């Protein structure tokens, strides 16, 4: 597989073809950011990523916004990406899920069988991001990185640990199961669990891998238009 695989562009958002650039000021709540527009106006932008976004959001960094959205929506904009150095980092968690079918079609995950693709699939008391044929797949968006190593999560995530445990149960019963890490930043050469932040997830991920869950990872090379290329990177457990 080549280092970089061209993929059809999946736009970061659909409200405007050209997103609005602004400067991040501060994050008053978990799901909100205050951003200064080029005009000097300050707006509130919805931030869908519940994590800390450590090393991504810093005062004055350039960000990409979608919007404005009309009432009755309270926040007029949505933040979709932030620039760290020369790299754009996707801050919209759902983008990893939106682009997953494109990555699959481009051959980024040859380990997965060909078959019908379904999203948001219920199974027992659980709901998984995708099912490919008989295989259940959870997609995890990665934004945290240091020295070329991506890590997940960037805040304690009981939900992620639960998913890993549920997939392990399926794998032990013979049902194909996978976790796919999608790094929304180009400066990543490997991905692994953030044991210093959420040791329980690290343990759950390793148990899942031992149980037969396939753990894979790829990196998106993000632009303001969306990801144009992607590449596989190793998972370091």
N, C-alpha and C positions, 0 to 999 in steps of 0.2 A: 504494500500500500504506500503511495507517495506521501511525503511529509504533509503536504497541503492538498486538500481536496476541494476543488471549486464547487460551490453549491448555489442554487437559485437564491437570490436575495429575498429574505423574509424581513419585511420592514419592521422597525422597532415599534411603530404604531401607525394607525391608519387615519387619524383625524386630519393631520396636515402632512403633505408630501415633504415639506421642508420643516424640520423641527426647530423650535426656538432655543437659542443658546442663552445661557444665563450664568450668573455666579452664585454658587452656594454660600449662604450666610450662616444658617444654623438650623438645628433640628429640634424644634420645641416639643414634639411628641414622637412616639415610635413610628407613626405612619404619616408624618408630615415634615416638610422641609420648607424653609423660607428662602426664596431665591430672588436675586436682583436681576431684572431684565436690562437689556442694553439701554432702554429709555430711562433707567433709574427707578422705575416702578418696582416695588417689592410685592411678590405674589406668594401664595401658599400652594405648594405642590404635593399631591398625594404620593407617598412613598410606599410601594407595595411590599418592599422587602422588610420583614420584621427583624432581621438580624442587625448586628451592630455596624456593619459596613466599615469595619476597621481598616484603616489604610486607604479607603476609597474616598470618603467624604471628608474634606478639610476646608476650613473657611477660605473662600476665594477661589476654590477650584471650579473649573468650567463644567457645566452640566447641560444635558439636553432635556427639553420639556416638550410634552405634547399638550395641545390645547389652543386657546382657552375653551373650556366646556361651559355650556349655558346652565342657568339654574334649572332644576333645584339643587344641582350639585354644589356642595359647599366649597370645595377646593377647586379653583379654576383651572389648574394644570395637573399633569402627572409627570414625575421625574422618571426618565427611562435610562439614562446613562450618566456617568461622571468620568472626567478625564484625570488620570493619575500619571504624571510624567507625560509620556507620549502615547499612552495606552488608554483607549476607551474601555470602561468597565460597565457592563450592563447591571442596572439596579432594579430592573423589573423582573422579579423572580419568574413569572409566568412565561417570559420569553423563551426560557430553556425548554419548556413543554411545547410551546408553539412551534419551535424550530425542530423538535425531535423527529417528526415524520420526514422532514426534508433531509436530515442527517441520515436517517435510516435508508431512504431511497437512494442517497448518494453513495451508499456502501460503507459508511463509517463503522458499522457494527456487523461485520460478517459472521460473528458468533451467533447471531439471532436468526432463527429460521424464517423463511418467507411464509407469509400467511396474512389473513385479514387483520387489519389494524383497527383497534377500537380504543377510545379514550374514556377516562373516568369510569373504570369498570368496577362494579361492586362484586365482592366475593365474600360471602359470610357476613361478618360484621365490619369488613374492611372495604376500602375503595382504593384501587390502584390507578396510577396515572395512565397506563396503557396495557393492552393485551395484544400480543402479536401471535396469532394462532392460539396455541395453548400457553404461551409464555406471558407471565405477568412482569411488568417493568415499572420501577419507580425512578423518576428523574429528579436529580438533586442539582440545583443551581449553585455554582461555586463562584464566590467573589473574593474570598480571602486568599492572599498570596504573599509570600516572602521568599526572596532569593530563588525565584523560579519554581517554588513548590506551592501548589494550590492546596487548600485545606478546607474541610467541611466538618461541622458547621462553624459559623463565626459567633454563635451564641448557643447556649444549651437548648437542645431541641428534643423534647420527649417524643414528639411526633416522629422524628426521623428514626429514633431508636426503636419505636414501636413498629414502624414499617420494616426495618431490618429483621426484627424478630418474627414478624408475620411471614415475610418472604422465606426465612429459614425454615419455618414449619411447612410451607408448601414444598420447598426443595426436598426436605426429608421424606415427604410422601410421594416424591417422583414427579412433581409438577415443575416445569422449567420456570425459573425465577431469576430476575436480574435487577441490579442497581446501576444506573447510568449517571455518572457525574458529568455535568456540562459546565465547563469554566467559561464565564462570559468575559474573558480577558485574554489577550494574546501572549502575555509574558509568563506563561505557565508551562513547565516542562514535565511535571508529574503532579499527581493528586493523591492525597491520603487523608485519613481522619485527623481532626484537630484534637488530639488527646489532651492537650493542655487546657482546652476550653470545655470540651464535653467528653470526658473519659468513658462515660456509659455508652455513648454512640460508638466510640472506637471499639469497645468490647463487643457490642452488638454487631457491628460490621464484620469483625473478624469471626465471630461465631457463625454469621450468615455465610461467609465465604467457605468456612470449613464444612458447613452443611450442604454446600453445592450451589449456592447463589453465585451467579456470574457477575463480577463487578468490573465495569469498564469505565473509561473516561475519555473525553475529548475536549478540545479547546476551540473556542470560536475567535476568529480574528474580526473584531467588531469595528464597524465604521458608523458614522452618523446615519447612513442609509440602512444599516442592518449588517448582519454577518454575510461576507462574501466567500470566505473559505473556512475550512475547519480541518483539524488534524487530531489524530489519536495520540494520547500520552499514556504512560504506564500508571497503574494504581499501586502505590506503595503502602502495604499493610504492616 
